[in-house]
Amino acid sequence: MNRRIVIVDDEPITRMDIREMLQEANYDVVGEASDGFEAIELCKKHQPDLVIMDIQMPLLDGLKAGKRIISEQLAGGIILLTAFSDKQTIEKATSIGALGYLVKPLDEKSLVPMVEVTIAKGKEINKLEKDLTKATQKLEERKTIEKAKGILMKENGFSEDDAYQMIRRLSMDRRCPMIEIASTIVISYD
């Protein structure tokens, strides 16, 4: 599977050089942009695995565009490019959540490994975020079921096990998840 990449730089020659290096390494460049606004639109359209983006650009710079791309999960990860290697710029790149940072001029020896590592880290982070969302949802469902059990115990004098079995039985009889039954119980007694 070819990994999809968006290149963002206000210099057409730089974009062309990066595109050539990536295509030689069998990456699929799905779009190019010259500013942060275009980058965001391309990311919305293509949901790339990676964005390689210059920091210093007109209109909307790479840091601001990158922050939005990351916060809205429009790409798997971002590598920021810059001619600067000062500590302050690196800290800004880190603070927005960039997974990679390269100093211009680029060469294939540093670009391709950084691309591979960044894409892998992006996939890992995406999986962790999905796992966290799933665990949080299960916890919330469990809390609702516990609250529904408490209501049934208080209102009907059921034991904890009897309340659980009632929710379970209603769920099976109605062929719906226990959370739906529990939510209805909680809402009806609130």
KOLNUTI-375426 format. One record per residue (C-alpha): x, y negated, z negated. Coordinates in steps of 0.001 Angstrom, whole numbers, plus 500000, padded with zeros to 6 digits. Example, Ala and Ser with C-alpha at 12.3 -4.5 7.8 and 13.67 -1.06 7.14 Angstrom:
2
512300504500492200/513670501060492860/
END
This chain:
190
500000500000500000/501401496631501021/501445494103498256/499678490834499142/501586487604498557/500775483893498930/503674481485499497/503311477878498336/505908475236499151/505664471778500675/508704472551502871/507676474550505990/511235475841506491/511348477219502939/507986478962503470/509252480441506733/512450481737505083/510524483314502210/507987484833504619/510781486427506695/512489487889503605/509202489296502302/508099490731505638/511485492428506082/510885494048502679/507398495208503853/505280492767501879/502071491365503334/502079487551503294/498345486794503310/498638483012503218/500804479934503019/500044476606501384/501811473264501114/500257472059497844/498560473309494687/495002472704495908/495566474867498998/497210477509496793/494146477747494554/491828478085497564/494006480807499121/494081482688495819/490295482525495526/490018483902499047/492689486632498960/493188487541495254/496891488224495950/499134490457493900/501620487606493663/501996483877494296/505448482485494974/505122478756494342/507366475714494295/507050473577491187/507594470173492801/504882469469495393/502675466509496274/499057466221495104/498949469129492657/502293470551491527/503099474215491002/502825474086487217/499308472647487232/498103474877490072/499767477873488436/498026477188485153/494638477265486894/495472480349488965/496548482212485838/493666481050483634/491087482059486258/492950485297487084/493090484454490791/496365486352491325/498271489213489749/501199486993488826/503217483920489707/506868483322490442/507789479646490249/510491478205492483/512502475105491756/515804473424492377/516045472813488616/517280475225485987/517028472923482980/515587474254479736/512536471935479772/511379473120483225/511877476760482243/509834476211479052/507016474616481060/507011477586483447/506873479982480512/504101478040478790/501702478346481748/502248482096481945/504520482415484981/506027485898485174/509061484877487196/511312481902487845/513796481485490692/516184478656491442/516549477485495042/518190478189497393/516814481718497466/518476484818498777/517005488223499451/519169489852496750/517402487881494021/513957487423495618/512984491028496361/513849492468492898/512063489543491208/509004490161493391/508937493871492492/509352493266488757/506769490463488722/504154492497490584/504704495429488210/504424493161485142/501303491538486571/499636494938486998/500643495917483471/499208492704482004/496006493116484033/495565496648482670/496153495463479097/493597492665479534/491018495137480870/491721497533477983/491342494668475487/488050493590477058/486746497154476937/487827497612473296/486267494280472300/483009495243474006/482937498619472251/483576496927468900/480722494474469482/478416497351470461/479438499257467343/478667496200465179/475210495893466755/474490499596466182/475638499257462564/473404496216462097/470438498095463620/471094501024461274/471122498625458332/467794497149459415/466201500599459763/467566501634456374/466191498517454694/462833498375456497/462011502102456486/464023503464453573/466075505682455918/469435507110454977/472343505966457117/472359509276459004/468568509164459554/468820505612460929/471613506660463293/469704509737464441/466613507626465123/468588505222467332/470200508179469073/466873509937469639/465229506772471015/468210506326473313/467902509883474637/464090509744474978/464263506493476938/467396507482478856/469222504294478009/472399503493476071/472226503312472280/473312499684472437/470056498772474219/467966500371471479/470135498810468749/469964495353470384/466177495555470586/465963496510466913/468290493683465881/466462491077467993/463043492185466787/464037491791463115/466048488545463409/
END
